[in-house]
Amino acid sequence: MRRNVSGLAALAFLAISHTVHAQCTGDLNNDQTVDLQDLLSLLVHYGDSCSSDPDTFPPLHISEIHYNPNSNQGNDSDWEFLELYNPNDAPVALEGWRLSNAVSMTFDENDTIPGLGFFTIARNLDSLSIVLPAAAPSAQWNSGEGLNNTGETIELRSPDDTVQVAVAYEDDDGWSPEPDGQGPSLEWYDVGLPNDAPDSWTFSLILGGTPGLPNSSWGLSDPE
């Protein structure tokens, strides 16, 4: 009670004291007088926190993983890729975001993922650019290592280093086996399904996957 009385007294003093200033800083209702109405307006916000809200970031998803290309396509080191999907209408600047765990990749100031679009991250961008759509947003992961053929966890971290997405793919235990060297990529089955669940993923209907394009299975599932 003592704290409240002191706070109320301070507010009252502040509102009254502003009457002596020519600019009437406390005249919240612009009636040329700092009066009880102005004090009541201040009291509505008494006790509000003035600290800033924590950073929030738009949702992004991992939409495709090509972790073990078929030997007919070429070496793993040339054709492995990951793909991100932006479900928002607006583009998202990726500066400060990064991939971690399975591979390391830090996005720079020029990296942007378009609204309702894709961003492809390749192990060897020179090779993958042959099959990427023209001008498709893309980059090469900068860690040098490849994706594990039996499975591992891919993490997408926001600029505050919070893990926003984590997909722990495997080649068994409920995950489709076809992407493990048979030719297809591993596709997120459809937008709206949980991004990290094994049954939300399937094999692509196109050998080598669909980097930079909608997944071949999208629209075929019932995300109910």
Secondary structure in CASP SS format (residue, H / E / C, confidence):
PFRMAT SS
TARGET T0000
AUTHOR 0000-0000-0000
METHOD secondary structure of the structure
MODEL  1
M C 1.00
R H 1.00
R H 1.00
N H 1.00
V H 1.00
S H 1.00
G H 1.00
L H 1.00
A H 1.00
A H 1.00
L H 1.00
A H 1.00
F H 1.00
L H 1.00
A H 1.00
I H 1.00
S H 1.00
H H 1.00
T H 1.00
V H 1.00
H C 1.00
A C 1.00
Q C 1.00
C C 1.00
T C 1.00
G C 1.00
D C 1.00
L C 1.00
N C 1.00
N C 1.00
D C 1.00
Q C 1.00
T C 1.00
V C 1.00
D C 1.00
L H 1.00
Q H 1.00
D H 1.00
L H 1.00
L H 1.00
S H 1.00
L H 1.00
L H 1.00
V H 1.00
H C 1.00
Y C 1.00
G C 1.00
D C 1.00
S C 1.00
C C 1.00
S C 1.00
S C 1.00
D C 1.00
P C 1.00
D C 1.00
T C 1.00
F C 1.00
P C 1.00
P C 1.00
L C 1.00
H E 1.00
I E 1.00
S E 1.00
E E 1.00
I E 1.00
H E 1.00
Y C 1.00
N E 1.00
P C 1.00
N C 1.00
S C 1.00
N C 1.00
Q C 1.00
G C 1.00
N C 1.00
D H 1.00
S H 1.00
D H 1.00
W H 1.00
E C 1.00
F E 1.00
L E 1.00
E E 1.00
L E 1.00
Y E 1.00
N C 1.00
P C 1.00
N C 1.00
D C 1.00
A C 1.00
P C 1.00
V E 1.00
A E 1.00
L C 1.00
E C 1.00
G C 1.00
W C 1.00
R E 1.00
L E 1.00
S E 1.00
N E 1.00
A C 1.00
V C 1.00
S C 1.00
M E 1.00
T E 1.00
F C 1.00
D C 1.00
E C 1.00
N C 1.00
D C 1.00
T E 1.00
I E 1.00
P C 1.00
G C 1.00
L C 1.00
G C 1.00
F E 1.00
F E 1.00
T E 1.00
I E 1.00
A E 1.00
R C 1.00
N C 1.00
L H 1.00
D H 1.00
S H 1.00
L H 1.00
S C 1.00
I C 1.00
V C 1.00
L C 1.00
P C 1.00
A C 1.00
A C 1.00
A C 1.00
P C 1.00
S E 1.00
A E 1.00
Q E 1.00
W C 1.00
N C 1.00
S C 1.00
G C 1.00
E C 1.00
G C 1.00
L C 1.00
N C 1.00
N C 1.00
T C 1.00
G E 1.00
E E 1.00
T E 1.00
I E 1.00
E E 1.00
L E 1.00
R E 1.00
S C 1.00
P C 1.00
D C 1.00
D C 1.00
T C 1.00
V E 1.00
Q E 1.00
V E 1.00
A E 1.00
V E 1.00
A E 1.00
Y E 1.00
E E 1.00
D C 1.00
D C 1.00
D C 1.00
G C 1.00
W C 1.00
S C 1.00
P C 1.00
E C 1.00
P C 1.00
D E 1.00
G C 1.00
Q C 1.00
G C 1.00
P E 1.00
S E 1.00
L E 1.00
E E 1.00
W E 1.00
Y C 1.00
D C 1.00
V C 1.00
G C 1.00
L C 1.00
P C 1.00
N C 1.00
D C 1.00
A C 1.00
P H 1.00
D H 1.00
S H 1.00
W E 1.00
T E 1.00
F E 1.00
S E 1.00
L E 1.00
I E 1.00
L E 1.00
G C 1.00
G C 1.00
T C 1.00
P C 1.00
G C 1.00
L C 1.00
P C 1.00
N C 1.00
S C 1.00
S C 1.00
W C 1.00
G C 1.00
L C 1.00
S C 1.00
D C 1.00
P C 1.00
E C 1.00
END
